Amino acid sequence: MTEMKKINVEELVNAAGGEWRQVNTRTVQNGVLRNGPGTSYERITSYPNGTWVSTTGRSQYNADDGRTWYELSSPDHGWMAGSILGFYD
């Protein structure tokens, strides 16, 4: 019987193609987490600058708002604009 290795959350996220990023709006406003990839989706919560979040590795461009959105898995599940996470189109 093969022994199963326990992995931590960071290893799991990285295995799925995601990475840890830090929220940085470059303003005093918080970064908004939404329930879909675009500003037309409902706000779930917001995070202050400096908060570490984990991406899933999944992204989607939204032509309506001209942004690429990244799916987050932690601390909450939702979508955040890539520019807030240091991804630039």
Contacts in CASP RR format, 6 or more apart in sequence:
PFRMAT RR
TARGET T0000
AUTHOR 0000-0000-0000
METHOD contacts of the structure
MODEL  1
MTEMKKINVEELVNAAGGEWRQVNTRTVQNGVLRNGPGTSYERITSYPNG
TWVSTTGRSQYNADDGRTWYELSSPDHGWMAGSILGFYD
7 15 0 8 1.000
9 54 0 8 1.000
9 74 0 8 1.000
10 20 0 8 1.000
10 54 0 8 1.000
13 19 0 8 1.000
13 20 0 8 1.000
13 54 0 8 1.000
13 55 0 8 1.000
13 56 0 8 1.000
13 73 0 8 1.000
13 74 0 8 1.000
16 56 0 8 1.000
16 57 0 8 1.000
17 56 0 8 1.000
17 57 0 8 1.000
18 54 0 8 1.000
18 55 0 8 1.000
18 56 0 8 1.000
18 57 0 8 1.000
19 54 0 8 1.000
19 55 0 8 1.000
19 57 0 8 1.000
20 52 0 8 1.000
20 53 0 8 1.000
20 54 0 8 1.000
20 55 0 8 1.000
21 52 0 8 1.000
21 53 0 8 1.000
21 54 0 8 1.000
21 55 0 8 1.000
21 70 0 8 1.000
21 85 0 8 1.000
21 86 0 8 1.000
21 87 0 8 1.000
22 50 0 8 1.000
22 51 0 8 1.000
22 52 0 8 1.000
22 53 0 8 1.000
22 85 0 8 1.000
23 30 0 8 1.000
23 31 0 8 1.000
23 47 0 8 1.000
23 48 0 8 1.000
23 49 0 8 1.000
23 50 0 8 1.000
23 51 0 8 1.000
23 52 0 8 1.000
23 53 0 8 1.000
23 80 0 8 1.000
23 84 0 8 1.000
23 85 0 8 1.000
24 49 0 8 1.000
24 50 0 8 1.000
24 84 0 8 1.000
24 85 0 8 1.000
24 86 0 8 1.000
25 31 0 8 1.000
25 49 0 8 1.000
25 84 0 8 1.000
30 46 0 8 1.000
30 47 0 8 1.000
30 48 0 8 1.000
30 49 0 8 1.000
31 46 0 8 1.000
31 47 0 8 1.000
31 48 0 8 1.000
31 49 0 8 1.000
31 80 0 8 1.000
31 84 0 8 1.000
32 43 0 8 1.000
32 45 0 8 1.000
32 46 0 8 1.000
32 80 0 8 1.000
32 81 0 8 1.000
33 43 0 8 1.000
33 44 0 8 1.000
33 45 0 8 1.000
33 46 0 8 1.000
33 47 0 8 1.000
33 72 0 8 1.000
33 76 0 8 1.000
33 78 0 8 1.000
33 79 0 8 1.000
33 80 0 8 1.000
34 41 0 8 1.000
34 42 0 8 1.000
34 43 0 8 1.000
34 44 0 8 1.000
34 69 0 8 1.000
34 78 0 8 1.000
34 79 0 8 1.000
34 80 0 8 1.000
35 41 0 8 1.000
35 42 0 8 1.000
35 44 0 8 1.000
35 78 0 8 1.000
35 79 0 8 1.000
36 42 0 8 1.000
36 69 0 8 1.000
36 78 0 8 1.000
36 79 0 8 1.000
37 59 0 8 1.000
37 60 0 8 1.000
37 62 0 8 1.000
37 69 0 8 1.000
37 71 0 8 1.000
37 79 0 8 1.000
38 62 0 8 1.000
38 64 0 8 1.000
38 65 0 8 1.000
38 67 0 8 1.000
38 69 0 8 1.000
38 79 0 8 1.000
38 81 0 8 1.000
39 62 0 8 1.000
39 64 0 8 1.000
39 65 0 8 1.000
39 67 0 8 1.000
40 64 0 8 1.000
40 65 0 8 1.000
41 79 0 8 1.000
44 76 0 8 1.000
44 78 0 8 1.000
45 76 0 8 1.000
47 53 0 8 1.000
47 75 0 8 1.000
51 75 0 8 1.000
53 72 0 8 1.000
53 74 0 8 1.000
53 75 0 8 1.000
53 80 0 8 1.000
53 85 0 8 1.000
54 72 0 8 1.000
54 73 0 8 1.000
54 74 0 8 1.000
54 75 0 8 1.000
55 70 0 8 1.000
55 71 0 8 1.000
55 72 0 8 1.000
55 73 0 8 1.000
55 85 0 8 1.000
56 70 0 8 1.000
56 71 0 8 1.000
56 72 0 8 1.000
56 73 0 8 1.000
57 70 0 8 1.000
57 71 0 8 1.000
58 70 0 8 1.000
58 71 0 8 1.000
59 68 0 8 1.000
59 69 0 8 1.000
59 70 0 8 1.000
59 71 0 8 1.000
59 82 0 8 1.000
59 87 0 8 1.000
60 68 0 8 1.000
60 69 0 8 1.000
60 71 0 8 1.000
60 79 0 8 1.000
61 67 0 8 1.000
61 68 0 8 1.000
61 69 0 8 1.000
61 89 0 8 1.000
62 68 0 8 1.000
62 69 0 8 1.000
66 89 0 8 1.000
67 81 0 8 1.000
67 82 0 8 1.000
67 83 0 8 1.000
67 89 0 8 1.000
68 81 0 8 1.000
68 82 0 8 1.000
68 87 0 8 1.000
68 89 0 8 1.000
69 79 0 8 1.000
69 80 0 8 1.000
69 81 0 8 1.000
69 82 0 8 1.000
70 79 0 8 1.000
70 80 0 8 1.000
70 81 0 8 1.000
70 82 0 8 1.000
70 85 0 8 1.000
70 87 0 8 1.000
71 77 0 8 1.000
71 78 0 8 1.000
71 79 0 8 1.000
72 78 0 8 1.000
72 79 0 8 1.000
72 80 0 8 1.000
82 88 0 8 1.000
83 89 0 8 1.000
END
